Amino acid sequence: MNVRDLGGLPARHGHTADGVLIRSDDLSLLTGVGVAAVRKGGVVRILDLRSFKEVEAQPGPFAADSMYCHVPLLEDVLSYDPPAWTYAPMLDHNRNRIAQAFRALASAPEGAVVVHCRAGRDRTGGLIALVLEIAGVRPEAIVADYALTAGADPAAMRNTLDHLSDRYGGAASYLENAGVSAAELARVRRRLVPGGRSTSPRSGRSARPASRPAR
């Protein structure tokens, strides 16, 4: 599976903590051993970003658990055509859904949160990028983490972060305008970098178009 702990990433005031945020692909792929490991591993929330159709076709093994939270990040049928080199339209057209997913992370009790979609790359990558920027993780580290996922093109994430900065003024402004409170932003910062004073970094880079990232 495509799964990794997001601890140890360089932030403005330290590094992200281990065991608090995990990104993954579809948890329905887990074996019985994997399911047992998750239950014993201190996971307090599983945030499933897949669509209703995907969940219906392939229910996750934790769907009946209180820790399971389903927040479809995209519409079942997209109302836009994704361009070839950025997740910018995902940010532009799904602000309410993205804000809802962020709040689900912010409201989780102390412990590990697992964020996943189908492939663990595009929807998960977009939300994780916002979360990491809120925690003060440096843009190059956000891109580097995204690039660890199979099939990921680093330029797509660079362009996405540029769009986030140029159009919205960064992740904090984007989320606040979508209805996320300052307290929720602060809680996520503390969760990822305990004791840190991190503020969302601003990106001023540009990157050339690259191959189209899949949804």
Salt bridges, closest charged atoms under 4 A:
ASP26 OD2 - ARG50 NH1 3.35
ASP48 OD2 - ARG50 NH2 2.91
ASP48 OD1 - HIS116 NE2 3.72
GLU54 OE2 - ARG118 NE 3.82
GLU54 OE1 - ARG123 NH1 2.79
ASP65 OD2 - ARG39 NH1 2.28
ASP81 OD1 - ARG212 NH2 3.57
ASP92 OD1 - HIS163 NE2 2.90
ASP92 OD2 - ARG167 NH1 3.11
ASP122 OD1 - ARG121 NE 3.13
ASP145 OD1 - ARG4 NE 2.83
ASP145 OD2 - ARG23 NH1 2.76
ASP162 OD1 - ARG205 NH2 3.94
